[in-house]
Amino acid sequence: IAMAVFFISYLVIAATCVPGLGLLSFLSGMLFGFLDGTIICSFASTIGASITFLISRHLLRGALEKRLNKTFKKMNKELTENGKFYLLSIRLLPILPFQLINPVLGLSKVSLKDFYLYSQLGMLPVTAILTYAGAQSVEIRQVSDIFTPPILSALFLMACVPLLGRIYKAKR
């Protein structure tokens, strides 16, 4: 029951674009362990993102497309040609906020199938890192426990996520 409640809560937070999914992923690792926590967060975040994508597509797209016609044409041309690569890149390296990506891509011509698949694949590594760190954090009983290989590797991986995003952004 706890897993189901957590999954639904995570999904609702993802769908409503409320910040804090990273912290929830960490908490999921603490509560449910690495594997279960990763599965819960991975599917809840992707389904929640897809709900936002669909709401944006069906409620906002028509009005904004008329106002921003030239911008939409450029964006859709680029996304039609390279959309899968862009989607996977922005999910693997979180350089843009989750709250911005989902509604903006809902306004594009990216298919729901591609959006879901590449979001699921692209968000999985970061989700796994955060849940791993959460799962490892429950092993800390005293300060010296922080300096064990599993804890240090979890902290290192967590530090790498924003660093990789910055490196990617700087090279672009």
VOGU-371415 format. One line per 10 residues: number of its first residue (from 1); for each residue x, y, z of N, C-alpha, C. Coordinates in nm, 3 decimals, always signed. Example, Ala and Ser with C-alpha at 12.3 -4.5 7.8 and 13.67 -1.06 7.14 Angstrom:
VOGU-371415
1) +1.319 -0.569 +0.780 +1.230 -0.450 +0.780 +1.320 -0.330 +0.780 ~ +1.285 -0.225 +0.708 +1.367 -0.106 +0.714 +1.290 +0.003 +0.787
***
This chain:
VOGU-371415
1) +0.084 -0.119 +0.000 +0.000 +0.000 +0.000 +0.088 +0.125 +0.000 ~ +0.196 +0.121 +0.079 +0.286 +0.237 +0.085 +0.346 +0.267 -0.052 ~ +0.384 +0.163 -0.124 +0.441 +0.183 -0.258 +0.338 +0.246 -0.353 ~ +0.215 +0.199 -0.346 +0.109 +0.252 -0.434 +0.082 +0.399 -0.401 ~ +0.075 +0.432 -0.273 +0.051 +0.571 -0.232 +0.167 +0.659 -0.276 ~ +0.289 +0.611 -0.258 +0.406 +0.687 -0.300 +0.405 +0.707 -0.451 ~ +0.376 +0.601 -0.526 +0.371 +0.608 -0.672 +0.270 +0.714 -0.717 ~ +0.150 +0.709 -0.662 +0.045 +0.805 -0.701 +0.084 +0.947 -0.663 ~ +0.141 +0.963 -0.543 +0.185 +1.096 -0.500 +0.293 +1.150 -0.593 ~ +0.389 +1.066 -0.626 +0.499 +1.106 -0.714 +0.442 +1.143 -0.852
11) +0.352 +1.062 -0.903 +0.291 +1.087 -1.033 +0.219 +1.221 -1.034 ~ +0.140 +1.249 -0.931 +0.065 +1.375 -0.923 +0.162 +1.493 -0.917 ~ +0.267 +1.482 -0.839 +0.366 +1.590 -0.829 +0.436 +1.610 -0.964 ~ +0.468 +1.501 -1.032 +0.530 +1.511 -1.164 +0.434 +1.574 -1.265 ~ +0.308 +1.533 -1.262 +0.210 +1.584 -1.358 +0.178 +1.731 -1.336 ~ +0.183 +1.775 -1.212 +0.152 +1.915 -1.182 +0.275 +2.005 -1.186 ~ +0.390 +1.946 -1.217 +0.516 +2.021 -1.232 +0.561 +2.091 -1.104 ~ +0.528 +2.033 -0.990 +0.575 +2.087 -0.863 +0.720 +2.042 -0.844 ~ +0.809 +2.134 -0.808 +0.949 +2.095 -0.787 +0.964 +1.997 -0.670 ~ +1.070 +1.919 -0.673 +1.100 +1.830 -0.562 +1.110 +1.684 -0.597
21) +1.110 +1.651 -0.724 +1.115 +1.510 -0.763 +1.249 +1.446 -0.728 ~ +1.356 +1.522 -0.731 +1.486 +1.468 -0.692 +1.487 +1.423 -0.547 ~ +1.432 +1.507 -0.462 +1.422 +1.473 -0.320 +1.331 +1.351 -0.300 ~ +1.222 +1.346 -0.373 +1.132 +1.230 -0.362 +1.200 +1.102 -0.412 ~ +1.282 +1.113 -0.515 +1.355 +0.995 -0.563 +1.451 +0.946 -0.456 ~ +1.520 +1.038 -0.393 +1.611 +1.003 -0.283 +1.533 +0.935 -0.170 ~ +1.419 +0.993 -0.135 +1.334 +0.937 -0.030 +1.283 +0.798 -0.068 ~ +1.250 +0.779 -0.194 +1.204 +0.649 -0.241 +1.311 +0.542 -0.221 ~ +1.436 +0.578 -0.248 +1.546 +0.485 -0.223 +1.559 +0.451 -0.076 ~ +1.539 +0.551 +0.009 +1.545 +0.527 +0.154 +1.433 +0.434 +0.200
31) +1.314 +0.457 +0.147 +1.197 +0.382 +0.194 +1.185 +0.243 +0.133 ~ +1.215 +0.232 +0.003 +1.185 +0.108 -0.068 +1.307 +0.035 -0.122 ~ +1.425 +0.094 -0.105 +1.546 +0.032 -0.157 +1.571 +0.077 -0.301 ~ +1.688 +0.041 -0.349 +1.732 +0.087 -0.481 +1.640 +0.040 -0.594 ~ +1.618 -0.089 -0.607 +1.544 -0.141 -0.722 +1.398 -0.097 -0.721 ~ +1.328 -0.123 -0.611 +1.187 -0.083 -0.604 +1.171 +0.068 -0.614 ~ +1.258 +0.142 -0.546 +1.251 +0.288 -0.552 +1.272 +0.341 -0.693 ~ +1.367 +0.283 -0.763 +1.393 +0.327 -0.901 +1.274 +0.296 -0.992 ~ +1.218 +0.179 -0.979 +1.102 +0.141 -1.063 +0.984 +0.234 -1.036 ~ +0.955 +0.257 -0.909 +0.843 +0.345 -0.873 +0.863 +0.484 -0.933
41) +0.980 +0.543 -0.909 +1.005 +0.680 -0.955 +1.015 +0.690 -1.106 ~ +1.075 +0.591 -1.168 +1.092 +0.595 -1.313 +0.957 +0.598 -1.385 ~ +0.871 +0.507 -1.347 +0.741 +0.501 -1.415 +0.650 +0.616 -1.373 ~ +0.651 +0.654 -1.245 +0.566 +0.764 -1.201 +0.607 +0.895 -1.266 ~ +0.738 +0.919 -1.278 +0.782 +1.045 -1.339 +0.750 +1.049 -1.488 ~ +0.766 +0.938 -1.556 +0.740 +0.938 -1.700 +0.590 +0.947 -1.729 ~ +0.510 +0.877 -1.653 +0.364 +0.887 -1.671 +0.317 +1.028 -1.636 ~ +0.369 +1.084 -1.525 +0.333 +1.221 -1.488 +0.374 +1.322 -1.594 ~ +0.495 +1.306 -1.648 +0.542 +1.394 -1.755 +0.452 +1.382 -1.878 ~ +0.409 +1.261 -1.908 +0.322 +1.238 -2.024 +0.185 +1.302 -2.005
51) +0.136 +1.303 -1.883 +0.008 +1.369 -1.855 +0.022 +1.519 -1.881 ~ +0.131 +1.579 -1.832 +0.155 +1.722 -1.857 +0.169 +1.749 -2.006 ~ +0.242 +1.663 -2.074 +0.260 +1.672 -2.220 +0.124 +1.674 -2.290 ~ +0.035 +1.582 -2.253 -0.096 +1.573 -2.317 -0.186 +1.691 -2.283 ~ -0.183 +1.736 -2.159 -0.262 +1.854 -2.121 -0.217 +1.974 -2.202 ~ -0.086 +1.993 -2.210 -0.032 +2.104 -2.287 -0.072 +2.093 -2.434 ~ -0.060 +1.974 -2.488 -0.091 +1.953 -2.630 -0.239 +1.983 -2.660 ~ -0.327 +1.938 -2.575 -0.471 +1.949 -2.607 -0.536 +2.076 -2.554 ~ -0.479 +2.142 -2.456 -0.542 +2.263 -2.402 -0.472 +2.392 -2.443 ~ -0.343 +2.387 -2.469 -0.268 +2.510 -2.495 -0.218 +2.525 -2.637
61) -0.198 +2.416 -2.704 -0.129 +2.419 -2.833 -0.198 +2.507 -2.937 ~ -0.327 +2.493 -2.953 -0.399 +2.569 -3.056 -0.383 +2.719 -3.040 ~ -0.405 +2.770 -2.919 -0.397 +2.914 -2.894 -0.255 +2.966 -2.911 ~ -0.157 +2.893 -2.857 -0.019 +2.940 -2.866 +0.038 +2.925 -3.007 ~ -0.007 +2.825 -3.078 +0.043 +2.803 -3.214 +0.006 +2.922 -3.304 ~ -0.112 +2.977 -3.284 -0.155 +3.092 -3.363 -0.072 +3.216 -3.330 ~ -0.045 +3.236 -3.202 +0.031 +3.354 -3.159 +0.179 +3.345 -3.195 ~ +0.235 +3.228 -3.188 +0.378 +3.210 -3.207 +0.408 +3.126 -3.332 ~ +0.339 +3.156 -3.438 +0.344 +3.076 -3.560 +0.486 +3.051 -3.611 ~ +0.567 +3.155 -3.626 +0.703 +3.140 -3.679 +0.789 +3.057 -3.585
71) +0.780 +3.085 -3.458 +0.859 +3.010 -3.359 +0.821 +2.862 -3.362 ~ +0.691 +2.836 -3.370 +0.644 +2.697 -3.374 +0.693 +2.625 -3.498 ~ +0.693 +2.693 -3.610 +0.740 +2.629 -3.733 +0.887 +2.589 -3.722 ~ +0.970 +2.680 -3.671 +1.113 +2.650 -3.653 +1.133 +2.535 -3.555 ~ +1.064 +2.545 -3.441 +1.079 +2.444 -3.337 +1.034 +2.306 -3.388 ~ +0.920 +2.302 -3.454 +0.869 +2.174 -3.502 +0.953 +2.116 -3.614 ~ +1.010 +2.202 -3.698 +1.098 +2.152 -3.803 +1.220 +2.085 -3.741 ~ +1.280 +2.152 -3.645 +1.399 +2.098 -3.577 +1.365 +1.971 -3.499 ~ +1.253 +1.971 -3.429 +1.214 +1.854 -3.351 +1.172 +1.737 -3.439 ~ +1.118 +1.765 -3.556 +1.083 +1.658 -3.649 +1.209 +1.589 -3.700
81) +1.312 +1.669 -3.728 +1.436 +1.613 -3.779 +1.522 +1.547 -3.671 ~ +1.530 +1.609 -3.554 +1.622 +1.563 -3.450 +1.557 +1.546 -3.313 ~ +1.427 +1.534 -3.309 +1.353 +1.533 -3.182 +1.393 +1.424 -3.086 ~ +1.417 +1.305 -3.136 +1.452 +1.193 -3.047 +1.586 +1.220 -2.979 ~ +1.681 +1.271 -3.056 +1.812 +1.304 -3.001 +1.801 +1.413 -2.895 ~ +1.726 +1.520 -2.925 +1.709 +1.630 -2.830 +1.641 +1.582 -2.704 ~ +1.535 +1.506 -2.721 +1.459 +1.458 -2.605 +1.546 +1.371 -2.516 ~ +1.619 +1.280 -2.576 +1.706 +1.192 -2.498 +1.817 +1.274 -2.429 ~ +1.872 +1.371 -2.500 +1.979 +1.455 -2.444 +1.931 +1.537 -2.325 ~ +1.815 +1.600 -2.337 +1.768 +1.685 -2.227 +1.720 +1.602 -2.108
91) +1.688 +1.477 -2.132 +1.651 +1.389 -2.020 +1.776 +1.330 -1.953 ~ +1.876 +1.293 -2.032 +1.998 +1.235 -1.975 +2.076 +1.338 -1.894 ~ +2.086 +1.457 -1.946 +2.158 +1.565 -1.878 +2.056 +1.673 -1.842 ~ +2.012 +1.673 -1.718 +1.903 +1.765 -1.681 +1.948 +1.911 -1.679 ~ +1.964 +1.968 -1.799 +2.005 +2.108 -1.808 +1.884 +2.201 -1.814 ~ +1.769 +2.146 -1.847 +1.645 +2.224 -1.846 +1.554 +2.166 -1.738 ~ +1.477 +2.252 -1.672 +1.389 +2.202 -1.566 +1.280 +2.109 -1.620 ~ +1.255 +2.004 -1.545 +1.149 +1.906 -1.575 +1.016 +1.979 -1.598 ~ +0.992 +2.084 -1.518 +0.866 +2.158 -1.525 +0.851 +2.234 -1.656 ~ +0.958 +2.259 -1.725 +0.954 +2.333 -1.851 +0.948 +2.239 -1.972
101) +1.022 +2.130 -1.965 +1.034 +2.038 -2.078 +0.900 +1.979 -2.118 ~ +0.825 +1.930 -2.021 +0.703 +1.856 -2.052 +0.596 +1.940 -2.122 ~ +0.561 +2.057 -2.070 +0.460 +2.136 -2.143 +0.510 +2.189 -2.277 ~ +0.638 +2.226 -2.285 +0.690 +2.278 -2.411 +0.687 +2.170 -2.519 ~ +0.729 +2.050 -2.484 +0.726 +1.943 -2.584 +0.583 +1.901 -2.619 ~ +0.491 +1.925 -2.527 +0.350 +1.901 -2.559 +0.300 +1.993 -2.669 ~ +0.362 +2.109 -2.679 +0.324 +2.205 -2.783 +0.386 +2.169 -2.919 ~ +0.482 +2.081 -2.918 +0.553 +2.043 -3.041 +0.479 +1.930 -3.112 ~ +0.541 +1.883 -3.219 +0.483 +1.771 -3.294 +0.549 +1.638 -3.259 ~ +0.624 +1.634 -3.150 +0.683 +1.509 -3.104 +0.568 +1.416 -3.067
111) +0.576 +1.291 -3.110 +0.467 +1.197 -3.080 +0.470 +1.157 -2.932 ~ +0.355 +1.123 -2.879 +0.345 +1.078 -2.741 +0.431 +0.953 -2.719 ~ +0.431 +0.863 -2.817 +0.512 +0.741 -2.806 +0.660 +0.774 -2.791 ~ +0.712 +0.863 -2.876 +0.853 +0.902 -2.867 +0.881 +0.977 -2.737 ~ +0.789 +1.066 -2.700 +0.806 +1.141 -2.577 +0.817 +1.045 -2.459 ~ +0.726 +0.948 -2.450 +0.727 +0.854 -2.338 +0.853 +0.768 -2.339 ~ +0.883 +0.708 -2.453 +0.996 +0.616 -2.461 +1.129 +0.685 -2.429 ~ +1.156 +0.798 -2.492 +1.283 +0.866 -2.471 +1.290 +0.934 -2.335 ~ +1.176 +0.972 -2.281 +1.175 +1.025 -2.144 +1.206 +0.913 -2.045 ~ +1.144 +0.798 -2.065 +1.168 +0.684 -1.976 +1.316 +0.645 -1.978
121) +1.372 +0.634 -2.095 +1.513 +0.597 -2.108 +1.606 +0.706 -2.056 ~ +1.576 +0.829 -2.089 +1.665 +0.939 -2.054 +1.664 +0.975 -1.907 ~ +1.550 +0.960 -1.840 +1.543 +0.996 -1.698 +1.589 +0.883 -1.607 ~ +1.599 +0.762 -1.660 +1.634 +0.646 -1.578 +1.770 +0.659 -1.508 ~ +1.877 +0.701 -1.575 +2.005 +0.708 -1.504 +2.004 +0.803 -1.384 ~ +1.949 +0.922 -1.400 +1.945 +1.018 -1.290 +1.856 +0.965 -1.177 ~ +1.743 +0.907 -1.214 +1.654 +0.848 -1.114 +1.726 +0.738 -1.037 ~ +1.797 +0.653 -1.109 +1.870 +0.543 -1.044 +1.978 +0.597 -0.950 ~ +2.048 +0.701 -0.991 +2.152 +0.760 -0.906 +2.090 +0.813 -0.776 ~ +1.979 +0.885 -0.788 +1.915 +0.943 -0.670 +1.858 +0.836 -0.576
131) +1.795 +0.734 -0.632 +1.741 +0.628 -0.546 +1.855 +0.545 -0.484 ~ +1.962 +0.526 -0.558 +2.078 +0.455 -0.503 +2.135 +0.532 -0.384 ~ +2.147 +0.663 -0.400 +2.198 +0.745 -0.291 +2.105 +0.737 -0.169 ~ +1.976 +0.740 -0.194 +1.880 +0.727 -0.084 +1.889 +0.592 -0.016 ~ +1.902 +0.487 -0.096 +1.913 +0.352 -0.040 +2.042 +0.337 +0.041 ~ +2.149 +0.398 -0.004 +2.275 +0.390 +0.068 +2.274 +0.476 +0.195 ~ +2.198 +0.583 +0.193 +2.198 +0.675 +0.308 +2.144 +0.610 +0.435 ~ +2.060 +0.510 +0.422 +2.007 +0.443 +0.542 +2.114 +0.363 +0.614 ~ +2.228 +0.342 +0.549 +2.338 +0.268 +0.611 +2.425 +0.357 +0.699 ~ +2.403 +0.488 +0.694 +2.485 +0.581 +0.772 +2.433 +0.584 +0.916
141) +2.519 +0.541 +1.007 +2.484 +0.541 +1.149 +2.571 +0.640 +1.227 ~ +2.691 +0.663 +1.173 +2.784 +0.757 +1.235 +2.866 +0.822 +1.124 ~ +2.939 +0.928 +1.156 +3.013 +1.005 +1.057 +3.110 +0.917 +0.977 ~ +3.173 +0.823 +1.041 +3.271 +0.739 +0.971 +3.204 +0.651 +0.863 ~ +3.074 +0.626 +0.876 +3.003 +0.546 +0.775 +2.995 +0.616 +0.640 ~ +3.010 +0.747 +0.640 +3.003 +0.823 +0.515 +3.121 +0.786 +0.424 ~ +3.231 +0.745 +0.484 +3.353 +0.719 +0.407 +3.366 +0.573 +0.363 ~ +3.254 +0.506 +0.343 +3.255 +0.370 +0.290 +3.239 +0.378 +0.139 ~ +3.290 +0.280 +0.065 +3.280 +0.286 -0.082 +3.137 +0.305 -0.136 ~ +3.035 +0.235 -0.085 +2.900 +0.257 -0.141 +2.849 +0.400 -0.118
151) +2.873 +0.456 -0.001 +2.827 +0.592 +0.027 +2.905 +0.694 -0.056 ~ +3.036 +0.679 -0.061 +3.116 +0.771 -0.141 +3.080 +0.763 -0.289 ~ +3.053 +0.644 -0.339 +3.014 +0.633 -0.481 +2.878 +0.697 -0.505 ~ +2.785 +0.683 -0.411 +2.655 +0.747 -0.425 +2.669 +0.899 -0.427 ~ +2.750 +0.952 -0.336 +2.772 +1.097 -0.332 +2.842 +1.147 -0.458 ~ +2.940 +1.069 -0.507 +3.010 +1.105 -0.629 +2.914 +1.109 -0.749 ~ +2.830 +1.007 -0.761 +2.734 +1.004 -0.872 +2.636 +1.119 -0.864 ~ +2.589 +1.151 -0.744 +2.497 +1.264 -0.729 +2.564 +1.395 -0.769 ~ +2.691 +1.409 -0.736 +2.765 +1.531 -0.772 +2.789 +1.540 -0.922 ~ +2.800 +1.426 -0.988 +2.827 +1.424 -1.132 +2.708 +1.472 -1.216
161) +2.587 +1.451 -1.170 +2.469 +1.485 -1.250 +2.467 +1.632 -1.289 ~ +2.471 +1.726 -1.194 +2.471 +1.867 -1.238 +2.600 +1.907 -1.310 ~ +2.710 +1.845 -1.273 +2.838 +1.875 -1.337 +2.834 +1.836 -1.485 ~ +2.781 +1.719 -1.516 +2.771 +1.676 -1.656 +2.679 +1.770 -1.734 ~ +2.572 +1.814 -1.671 +2.482 +1.910 -1.736 +2.552 +2.040 -1.769 ~ +2.632 +2.087 -1.677 +2.705 +2.213 -1.700 +2.811 +2.197 -1.809 ~ +2.880 +2.085 -1.809 +2.980 +2.058 -1.912 +2.913 +2.053 -2.049 ~ +2.804 +1.981 -2.058 +2.730 +1.971 -2.184 +2.682 +2.108 -2.231 ~ +2.627 +2.186 -2.139 +2.577 +2.318 -2.174 +2.689 +2.409 -2.220 ~ +2.805 +2.402 -2.154 +2.920 +2.485 -2.191 +2.973 +2.448 -2.330
171) +2.973 +2.320 -2.363 +3.023 +2.278 -2.494 +2.927 +2.314 -2.606 ~ +2.797 +2.322 -2.577 +2.699 +2.359 -2.679 +2.710 +2.506 -2.705
***
